[in-house]
């Protein structure tokens, strides 16, 4: 994508996120700090702060992903993948999050998400595979439309998305139980 097209797509994605009923009702939102061509979440972070929402970003420790609060004064450091993350901050249990905006490499129209292949999100949110008990948080993928793919192969450990947000709009995947 050209820089102009990427910027326009990022603005459209942010508009769609901010209009999500899940975003409007959420108090605790996890999102990602863009890396390697991912959509920018900066305007979403700013809007969440002005609306009094708590925003969290992933922090990787070994093979485990946690979420630390991301406020305007948060000190950021680069982790071993080169991704920015909060250095310190109040951490939250993933079960206490209302909405999680996830990065991805590809997604399909059934809610199958492919990440970078290390399984951090799947391990962190594996409790969602028992959908009879856990309904929160809602996992919504954030990507560009060109990352939409037909019929990805779902593995037993893959935690499906409730929806995906691109510059084109919001797709919902209905009942995402395995």
N, C-alpha and C positions, 0 to 999 in steps of 0.2 A: 504494500500500500504506500502511496505517496504520503509525505508528511501532512499535506492538506487533507487528504482523504482520511488519514488516521485521526487527525484532530477533529474533523467533522463526525466521524464514527464515535469517538470518545464522548463528545458532547451529546450525541443521540443516546448512547448507552446510559450515560449519567441521567438524562431526562427519564428514561424508562425505569431505572432503578428508583429514582426519587418518587415516581408515581406508583410504585408497587404498594399494594395494601400491606404487605408484610413489612416493608420498610417504614411506612407511616406508623404502624402500630408497634414496631420493635423498639425496645429500649437498649438492647445489647446486640450490636452488630459486629460480626467479624468480616474482614475483607483482606485483600492482599495488596501489597505494595508492588506496583508493576515492575516486571523484569523481562528482559529479552523479548520485547515486542508485544507484551500483554497490554490490554486496555488500561488506561490511567484511571485510578480511583480517586484522584486528588479532589475533584469537585464534589464527589460523594462524601469524602471525609469532611470537607469544609461545611457542606450542608448539614450533615449529621451533627456536627459540633454546634451549629447555630440553633438546632432544634433540641438541644439538650440530651442527645443520645450518647451512649458510651460506645466507643469504637475500639476494636481490638484487631491486632495483626498477628500473623503466625510468628512463632519463635521456635526454631529447631534446636533440639538438644539430642545429639546422637540420632537415633532412629525414631524419636518421639517429637510430635508437634504439640505445642501449647499455644495459648493466645494471651498476649499481654496488651494492656490498655495502651492506646495510641492517642495521646492528646497533643495539643499544639506545641507543648514544650518537650515532647518525648525525644530523648537522645536516640539516634539510630546508628546501627553498626551493620557492617556487611557480614553475613554468615559465610559458611564454607562453600556455598554455591554462588556467592556473589550477590545474594538477594538482601536488600535492606530489611532490618527487623528492629523492633524496640529493644534497647539494651537493658533497660529495667522497666518496671511497671507492674501494676497489679495484674496478676494472672487470674483467669476465670476458667472454671470447669466447662468443657465443651457442652455439657448438658444444660448449662445456664444461658447459653446464647439463644437469641430469638431467630436471627437470620445470619446465614453464612454465605457470603459472595465468594465463590471459588474460582480460581484461575483454571484453565484447562488447555490442552493441546487440540482436542477434538471432542465433539459430542454428537449424539444422534437424537432422533425424535422420540426415543423411548426413555431418555434420561440416562443413557450410558455415557460416562465421562472417561476420557483418557487424559491423564496428567502426564507428568514427566517420567513416570515409571518407578518412582521410589515408594509409593503407597502411603505417604504421610496422611493425606486426607482420609483414605479408606481405614487406616488403623485408628485414627483419632475419632472417627464417627461410626465405627463398626456397630456401636449400640443401636444405631438407626436401622440396622438390618432386622431388628425385632420391632417392627412398626406397630405391632399390637400394643406395645407398652410405651414406646417413645415416639412422640409426634414433633418434638422440637429438638434442635433447630431445623428450620427449612434450609436446605442446601440449594442455592441457585447458582448455576454456572454463569460466568461472564466471559464473553468472547466476541470475536468478529464473526460475521455471517459466513465468511469463507472457511471457518473452522468447523462448520456443520458437515457431518459425514453421514452416509447411509449405513444403517445396520452394523454398528460396531459390535464386536464380540464381548459379551459381558462375562466376567469371571465371577466365581462364587463369592469372592471377597470384595467385589466392587460395590460401593455404596452409591445407589442411583441418585440422580438429581431430581428435585421437585419441579425444576424448570430451568430455562436458560434465557439469558438476556443478551441480545446483540443490538447492533445499530438499527436493525429492521424492526425489532419489537421483543415481546416476551412470549416464550413458548412454555406451556404448562404440560407436564407429563402425567397428570392424573395420579392414580394410585401407583406409587412407585415401589410397592413391596416386591421382594424377589420372587 
